Amino acid sequence: LDRAAWAAGRELRCLVQVARQRGSDPLTIPEIAAREGISPEYAAKLMRALRQSGFVTSTRGAGGGYHLSRPAQAITAWQVVQALGGSLFSAEFCDAHPGQLLDCVHSTGCSLRGLWSSVESAIREILESKTVADLAGIDRDLLAISDPPGEPKSEATP
C-alpha cells in the first residue's frame, strides 16, 4: 500500500483538531501541536498541506489560525486520503517493483494485484462512510471506526 496515502492520517488528525475547536476562534499552530504532541514546525507543515488541498482556511496575524473550509460533516476521511496521499494501491506499483528484471515476472498473472485492489475497495468504502465530524466526535455515537469481528460493540461514553 502506498505510504503517502497512509501518511495522510497525520493531516487527518490535525483536521479533526480544527473540527473540535469550539466557537468562532481559529485554532493556532501551537494549539494543534500541543493537542497532537508534535512540534509546531511539523504542525505548520501538515496544516499547509491541508490549506493547499482546500480543507482549511487560514487567517494571518494576531488572532489568526485555522478554520475548516466547509462543514466537518461534508469532509470524508477518503477525500483527505485522496487529496493528500493519493491511491492506496497505485497501478504503477507493479512497474516500480520488478525485482532484478526490467519487467515484473508476474505482470501477466499477478495474484496480488486483485488482492490489493480488493483491500483498497474495502478501505475506501469505510473511509467514505466516515466524516471529519464522525472522527471529531461531533455526532458522538462513534468511538471506534469499527469493532473487530466477533468482538462486542464499543459502549459509548459521555
VOGU-3710 file (C-alpha; in Angstrom, 3 decimals, decimal comma):
1> ldraawaagr> 0,000/0,000/0,000  1,194/3,496/-0,807  2,971/5,130/2,138  1,854/8,610/1,096  -1,784/7,597/1,492  -1,184/6,253/4,989  0,751/9,392/5,882  -2,414/11,402/5,176  -3,607/10,117/8,548  -1,369/12,686/10,221
11> elrclvqvar> -3,108/15,506/8,390  -6,475/13,935/9,148  -5,696/14,071/12,882  -4,930/17,800/12,606  -8,153/18,321/10,652  -10,060/16,606/13,464  -8,497/19,038/15,946  -9,680/22,001/13,863  -13,175/20,479/13,738  -13,211/20,127/17,530
21> qrgsdpltip> -12,451/23,820/18,035  -15,427/25,423/19,748  -16,736/28,862/18,922  -15,528/31,154/16,177  -11,903/31,407/17,331  -9,467/29,850/14,869  -7,132/27,090/16,035  -3,460/28,103/16,065  -0,380/26,088/15,122  0,864/25,961/18,754
31> eiaaregisp> -2,562/24,667/19,886  -2,623/21,987/17,174  0,953/20,975/18,020  0,163/20,700/21,737  -3,027/18,697/21,164  -1,259/16,260/18,836  2,052/16,060/20,689  4,069/17,205/17,676  6,415/20,121/17,053  4,945/23,442/15,906
41> eyaaklmral> 7,090/23,195/12,759  5,617/19,810/11,871  2,099/21,036/12,669  2,681/24,009/10,346  3,789/21,656/7,553  0,697/19,462/7,970  -1,648/22,454/8,108  -0,056/23,936/4,992  -0,865/20,707/3,127  -4,468/20,856/4,383
51> rqsgfvtstr> -4,777/24,503/3,318  -3,323/23,809/-0,119  -5,777/20,912/-0,523  -8,698/23,194/0,346  -9,761/21,592/3,637  -8,940/24,592/5,842  -8,644/28,333/5,533  -6,113/30,363/7,431  -6,012/33,845/8,876  -2,656/35,504/9,499
61> gagggyhlsr> -1,614/37,696/12,383  -2,762/38,132/15,953  -5,988/36,230/16,432  -5,223/34,169/13,337  -5,260/30,450/12,843  -7,254/27,783/11,029  -10,931/27,033/10,360  -12,490/24,268/8,296  -13,271/25,469/4,786  -16,589/23,585/4,812
71> paqaitawqv> -18,657/21,750/7,448  -16,984/18,759/9,106  -19,942/16,618/8,002  -19,054/17,386/4,365  -15,440/16,142/4,527  -14,863/12,388/4,382  -11,718/10,608/5,504  -11,422/9,240/1,941  -11,380/12,756/0,480  -8,461/13,635/2,744
81> vqalggslfs> -6,548/10,465/1,858  -7,147/11,068/-1,853  -6,159/14,720/-1,764  -3,060/14,278/0,349  -1,893/10,753/-0,316  -3,470/9,517/-3,497  -4,427/5,943/-4,143  -3,714/3,300/-1,531  -2,527/0,939/-4,257  -1,491/2,587/-7,481
91> aefcdahpgq> -1,446/0,762/-10,806  2,197/1,823/-11,139  3,127/-0,171/-8,031  3,894/-3,253/-10,093  6,034/-1,231/-12,506  8,119/0,066/-9,613  8,787/-3,380/-8,115  10,031/-5,633/-10,925  12,834/-7,255/-8,916  16,100/-7,689/-10,782
101> lldcvhstgc> 14,456/-7,797/-14,214  13,238/-4,885/-16,333  9,685/-6,233/-16,266  7,869/-7,903/-13,380  7,744/-11,671/-13,850  4,142/-11,573/-12,623  2,884/-8,828/-14,949  0,525/-11,151/-16,823  -0,759/-13,327/-13,986  -0,353/-11,380/-10,781
111> slrglwssve> -2,399/-12,893/-7,985  -1,623/-9,976/-5,676  -2,912/-7,136/-7,874  -6,506/-8,287/-7,379  -5,957/-8,735/-3,671  -4,614/-5,194/-3,216  -7,405/-3,813/-5,354  -9,975/-5,549/-3,122  -8,236/-4,243/0,013  -8,311/-0,708/-1,362
121> saireilesk> -12,017/-1,022/-2,228  -12,842/-2,178/1,308  -10,777/0,591/2,901  -12,281/3,163/0,552  -15,808/2,098/1,493  -15,040/2,558/5,200  -13,249/5,890/4,735  -16,029/7,250/2,502  -18,530/6,496/5,262  -16,593/8,398/7,962
131> tvadlagidr> -16,624/12,177/8,044  -14,379/14,527/9,971  -17,438/15,184/12,156  -17,619/11,472/12,972  -13,929/11,340/13,831  -14,121/14,522/15,896  -16,962/13,073/17,938  -19,303/15,807/16,780  -22,002/13,221/16,088  -20,802/11,346/19,207
141> dllaisdppg> -22,029/7,798/18,529  -18,655/6,853/17,119  -15,929/5,736/19,497  -14,085/3,449/17,109  -14,067/3,102/13,358  -15,163/-0,488/13,782  -15,134/-3,305/16,278  -13,236/-6,485/15,338  -15,479/-9,285/14,066  -16,812/-11,394/16,912
151> epkseatp> -15,985/-8,725/19,497  -18,710/-6,909/21,459  -19,602/-3,445/20,207  -17,962/-0,487/21,954  -20,059/1,225/24,558  -20,465/4,976/24,088  -19,294/7,100/26,984  -20,314/10,691/27,677
//
